[in-house]
Amino acid sequence: MKSVPTSNRSSGKGPSRAPRAAAVRDRDIDANVARVSDTLEEQIVLGVLHPRERLVEDDLCERFTLKRHVVRQVLAELEQRGLVERRKNVGALVKSYTPQEVTDLYAVREILETSAAQRIALPVAPEQLAELAEIQKAHDAATLAGDMRGVFRSNMAFHRALFALSENRALTEAIREYERRTHAIRSATLMFPQYVEKARIEHHQMLEALAARDQSRLVELCREHLIPARDAYIEAYHRRLGAAAIS
């Protein structure tokens, strides 16, 4: 009887190990890309990283203990999210918008978000309203504590739960996409307590409009809710431009 070559023996330790190991490595890389991308996204929103600030690959490799190819995936992910732009001979920069780009983006957000508000079937089920109120409690607590990371995350959760009431998945996905694309713009208001408090009050007014079955009021609140971040970013843009001209 011929002997079976060792490379083909069914020992459970053959070539099948390589695909499993590769799959584990891929999952680890994906997890690191998501983790670091989320961290940098928060820092852009919170104003730790500023518009036009460079994201240097060597710095990111050292800071997050990542290999260069993983850092490049992180930068690609941030670019996909609309938070970073990459320029030839410059590298990756935190996305900076012109006033016209900001106006255009927020015009699209207004169309999408007011459309979702109009599509919410009233009355909202008590359990859905209670769930939204619970999310707002987390936003209230983060605001009171000055926890800006908590404010950012709970604010997103509130709006996603609110617009999910429209029961239009395509619409809510479009809202999420444009919300993310304007994260860099929102940094102009998130670091100022008066804007954060204004947003918190408006969330409660939205809850009251839902409870009162006042759709027109809800739609108007959603429209007005977008204005402060848009206008503050444009104002900050002109201040930076003026300061650059003086220097």
Secondary structure, DSSP 8 states (H G I E B T S, - for coil): -----GGG---SSSTTHHHHHHHHHHHHHHHHHHHHHHHHHHHHHTTSS-TT-EE-HHHHHHHHT--HHHHHHHHHHHHHTTSEEEETTTEEEE----HHHHHHHHHHHHHHHHHHHHT--SS--HHHHHHHHHHHHHHHHHHHHT-HHHHHHHHHHHHHHHHHTT--HHHHHHHHHHHHHTHHHHHHHHTSHHHHHHHHHHHHHHHHHHHTT-HHHHHHHHHHHTHHHHHHHHHHHHHHHHHHHH-
